[in-house]
Amino acid sequence: MSTPLAAMHSSAKLNQEIHSGGTLLNLRLGHDLIATKRGQANLGAMIQTLFALGAFHVQFNCVSSEVLRAAQKTPENYKDLLVRVAGYSTQFVNLPRSMQDAIIARTEHTEL
């Protein structure tokens, strides 16, 4: 099983100096993972560790596959659902279907 911390450790191994502006790590976390103060503190500690290891950039979507699929089926009910794509945020329902599917395909981490 992959965890967000394992993904962070793997991305931190990349040589950031050979990439213009560093590299970007996209992670999708289950909402329940960060719903508590403890979950938020754990996320903060993971981010600090990632940057201490030399990583450059990480961004998160904290939404379940269920919600994203529901937004595809009834977009009129999810006009305010924002997602991170690749350095920017946008309304999920305004993305092309292929991009929506790509975001859903990202691993949804539900455990640390």
N, C-alpha and C positions, 0 to 999 in steps of 0.2 A: 504494500500500500504506500502511496506517495502522500507526503504531508506538505503543508506550505513551507515548513522549516527546511525540509529536504530540498524542495524546489529552490528556495532561497540560497542554500548552501551550494547547490549545483551552479546557479547563475553567478554567484560570487567568484567562482573559479575561472570565469572568462576573463581574459586580459582586456580590461576596460580601456587601456591606453591605445589600443590599435583600432578602436571604433570611434568614429567622430561623435562626440557628445556622449559616449558611453553606450551601454545597452539598456534595454527596457524589459522588465519582468512584469507580465500580466498575471495576476492571481485572482481567482474567484473563490470567495469564502461564503460558506453558508451563513445566513443572517444570525442564526442561533450561536454561532461560534464567537461573535463579538457583542452579543446582546447584554452581557453582564459586565460589571466593572472589572472582574477578574479576566474575562475574555479580552477586554480592551487593553488591560495592562499587559497581558501576554502578547497581544499584537504589537504593542509599543516596544516591548523587549525584543521581539523578533525583528522589527524594523531596525532598531539600534544595532543588533547583532549583524544584520545584513550589511549595513553601511560600514561597520567596524571591519568586516571582512573585505571591504573594498568595492562593493557593488555601487552602481551609479543611480539607478532609478527603479522604483517599484510602484505599481498602481493596482488598486483593488476594485472589484465589483463584489458587492455583498448582497447577492440576490440568488434565490434558488432557481433551479431548472424549471420547477413547477410554475413559478411566477413568470418566467420568461416565455414559456410555452403558452401560458394563458394570455400573455400580451400579444403573442402572434395570432391567437384565435380571435380575441376581441380587443383589437388595438384601441378602440374608442374608450375603453375602461382604463387604459394605462398610458394616457398622454403625458403624464408627469414622471414616468419611469425613466430615470437617467442612468446611463452606463458609461464606463470608461472604455475607450476603444484603443487607441495607440497614442496617448499623449493628449487626448481631448475627451470631453464629455459631450454626449448628445442624447436626444430622446431615442430610446430603443425602438419605438414604433416607426420612427422616420428612417431607420436604417434599411438598406435592401435586405431581402430575405437571406441572401447568402452570408451577409455580415452577421445578421441575427443568429443564424445557425452556427457560425464560427464562435460566437460568444457563448452560446449554449454548450458547444462542444468542449469548451475549456473545462478542465477538471474542477468540479465543485468540491472544495475541501471542507469537510464537516468535522474534522478532528485535527488537533495540533500535533 
